[in-house]
Amino acid sequence: MRNLCIGTAFALLLIAAGPTLSAQKMGKMAKMAKPDTVTLSGKVIDITCSAKGKVKMGSWGNAENNDHMTPAGKKTACATMCLKGGQPAGLFSGDQITAVFACNPRATLANYAAQDVKVKGFWAGSPDDGAKSFVPMKIRGSEGGWTDVDCATMH
């Protein structure tokens, strides 16, 4: 009987302490999950065409404008078309891809294809370890105010 009482008391103690421990653990996780917001500048690009152009033609020409050169010739507004089709988007600056957007570009980013922009967001990894995944939250072209980036649209 005594062991049953001790066991019951111990179980009740664990049940009572459980929510407190979970709340404390969740509080720590919430503090760790809040990333630092940074602002990046550059040109919104279609990474697929930009990288292919660099490899096949030896230049970043496809990253520098909306019209891309393809084996069949010039493709007008290719970057906009590809981003609206869901191809990965990134930021180009200083003759290199400086960020890969961890976001479906269709809803918002495609509207800024080949434009110089400022983007507020956070690194999904550490840029120091070579990871360039960036989660954009707001974007602004050379004119106008900040616009929320819609990353939730999948298809």
Secondary structure, DSSP 8 states (H G I E B T S, - for coil): -HHHHHHHHHHHHHHHHHHHHHHHHHHHHHHHH----EEEEEEEEEHHHHHHHHHHHSS-HHHHSSSEEETTEEETTHHHHHHHTT--EEEEETTEEEEEESS--TTTGGGGBT-EEEEEEEESS-GGGT--EEEEEEEE-SSS--EE-------
